[in-house]
């Protein structure tokens, strides 16, 4: 759980969900969550940059869509797992998506 007001539009941060680091991103008031690790060299995506719906890995610049976790450009070779997000009042709830 995180306060929605603590994450401005265009910003991202990492949180812990079930003992796993998760990237939480606010894109124009919509919240998205995905695993906070690039599959190429396990770099934390939360230390990268967010441009619209695209997060860029800080290490080798792989890019992913925060809405889907889909890999947009390499050198990573796999998508990133996403999490379900619900916002109620000022609280953001994140839970693992079911496969």
C-alpha positions as CSV (number, residue, x, y, z in Angstrom):
1,X,0.0,0.0,0.0
2,X,1.2,3.4,-0.9
3,X,-0.5,6.9,-0.8
4,X,-1.4,7.9,-4.3
5,X,-0.6,11.5,-3.4
6,X,3.0,10.5,-2.6
7,X,3.7,9.7,-6.3
8,X,3.3,12.6,-8.7
9,X,2.3,12.1,-12.4
10,X,5.3,11.2,-14.4
11,X,7.1,9.8,-11.4
12,X,8.0,6.2,-10.3
13,X,9.2,4.5,-7.2
14,X,9.8,1.0,-5.9
15,X,7.7,-0.8,-3.3
16,X,7.8,-4.3,-1.9
17,X,5.0,-6.8,-2.7
18,X,5.2,-10.3,-1.3
19,X,9.0,-9.8,-0.6
20,X,9.6,-8.7,-4.2
21,X,10.7,-5.3,-5.5
22,X,8.0,-3.7,-7.7
23,X,8.1,-0.6,-9.8
24,X,5.1,1.6,-9.3
25,X,4.6,4.3,-11.9
26,X,2.1,7.2,-12.2
27,X,1.3,8.0,-15.8
28,X,-1.1,11.0,-16.0
29,X,-2.9,9.8,-12.9
30,X,-3.1,6.1,-13.8
31,X,-1.0,3.8,-11.7
32,X,0.9,0.8,-13.1
33,X,3.1,-1.8,-11.5
34,X,5.7,-4.2,-12.8
35,X,8.7,-6.2,-11.5
36,X,11.5,-3.8,-10.7
37,X,14.1,-5.7,-12.6
38,X,15.3,-5.7,-16.1
39,X,15.9,-9.3,-17.3
40,X,19.2,-8.4,-19.0
41,X,21.4,-7.7,-16.0
42,X,18.9,-7.4,-13.2
43,X,19.1,-3.6,-13.0
44,X,16.4,-1.9,-11.0
45,X,14.0,-0.2,-13.5
46,X,13.0,2.3,-10.8
47,X,16.5,3.9,-11.2
48,X,15.8,4.4,-15.0
49,X,13.6,7.0,-16.7
50,X,9.9,7.2,-17.4
51,X,8.7,8.8,-20.5
52,X,4.9,8.5,-20.9
53,X,4.2,4.7,-20.7
54,X,7.8,3.7,-21.4
55,X,10.4,2.9,-18.7
56,X,14.0,2.7,-19.7
57,X,16.5,0.5,-17.9
58,X,19.4,2.6,-16.5
59,X,22.0,0.1,-17.3
60,X,21.8,-0.8,-21.0
61,X,18.7,1.2,-22.0
62,X,16.2,-1.6,-22.7
63,X,12.7,-0.2,-22.7
64,X,9.4,-1.6,-21.5
65,X,5.7,-0.6,-21.6
66,X,4.6,0.0,-18.0
67,X,1.0,-0.9,-18.9
68,X,1.8,-4.4,-20.1
69,X,5.4,-5.2,-19.2
70,X,6.2,-5.8,-22.9
71,X,9.7,-5.4,-24.0
72,X,9.9,-2.6,-26.6
73,X,13.7,-2.7,-27.3
74,X,16.6,-4.7,-26.2
75,X,19.2,-5.8,-25.1
76,X,16.8,-7.6,-22.7
77,X,15.1,-10.6,-24.3
78,X,11.9,-11.0,-22.2
79,X,8.9,-9.0,-21.0
80,X,8.7,-8.0,-17.3
81,X,5.9,-9.4,-15.1
82,X,3.1,-7.0,-14.2
83,X,1.0,-6.6,-11.1
84,X,-2.6,-5.6,-10.5
85,X,-3.2,-2.1,-9.3
86,X,-6.2,-0.6,-7.6
87,X,-6.6,2.9,-6.2
88,X,-9.1,3.5,-3.5
89,X,-9.4,7.0,-2.0
90,X,-5.7,7.9,-1.6
91,X,-4.3,4.4,-1.3
92,X,-2.7,2.4,-4.1
93,X,-3.0,-1.4,-3.6
94,X,-0.7,-3.7,-5.6
95,X,-0.9,-7.5,-5.9
96,X,0.6,-10.1,-8.1
97,X,-1.3,-10.8,-11.3
98,X,-2.6,-14.3,-11.8
99,X,-1.0,-16.1,-14.7
